[in-house]
Amino acid sequence: MMRHMFAPLLALVLVAGAARAEDTLSPLTFQSQGPLGSIDIAAAQRGLAVYQGVCAGCHGLSAVHYRDLAGLGFSPDQIAALAPGGDANAAFGAGGAMGAPDLSDIVSQREAGTVYVYRLLTGFAPAPADVTLLPGRSYNTAYPGQQTAMPDVLHDNAVKYADGTPATSAQEAADVAEFLTWAAEPDLTARHQIGLRALIFFAFLSLVAFAALRSWTKTP
Ligand code: HEC
């Protein structure tokens, strides 16, 4: 009977692994997705460059402080160089140009937020013939209702990446999506690691329980 406990556990471990492998967005992969996902530090660092170079003109990120960038692998000197006036305790700007929302938590606020941000940024297209755009709106395949007040802001080489990665518009979109995932949940990697450890611990615990039960039932 105890044996039946292992099947669901094993299934859980397998599903967790498979979910990670499946959550790839051809040709781009989001390392942060899936129950075992972790923030892709290199991508998030590039995404910071995209946010600062392109998005910050309109969007605030008021819940993120420059000192938080230590979590993305930046040294105190690098942080001081990035922060206005070298003040690591400063928050990123309040933004709000043209009614653009604060992006601190947008990835949590939207369903499948990481992928949604990517789809939104790469979803600008000419409006189909049967669609009349309202004044000042752009057609976007991902935005609810397909008309958004946000203009198409990404293009190839909109930023220059310090790590030499070619800055295609799709790469920029993926990187800023990973950066905003980190902004919304800086502890995602640690939380997933704790979850994995708990899973391993319970698997071990049920092994012990199984062995104990077997030895008891064998006793004459
Ligand atoms: C020129 C100003 C401007 C820039 C630059 C800009 N945005 Fe926006 N963005 C907006 C506006 C305005 C909205 C609100 C859209 C609406 O209400 O239709 C918006 C909305 C959004 C939303 C929310 C969509 C939703 O579901 O509500 C996201 C996510 C977003 N922008 C991401 C970005 C990212 C990432 C960048 C940088 C690559 C960026 N934006 C650059 C103006 C801008």
Residues whose N, C-alpha, C, O or C-beta is under 5 A from the ligand:
A	BS01	HEC	V50 V54 C55 G57 C58 A97 M98 G99 A100 P101 I106 V117 Q147 T148 A149 M150 V153 V176
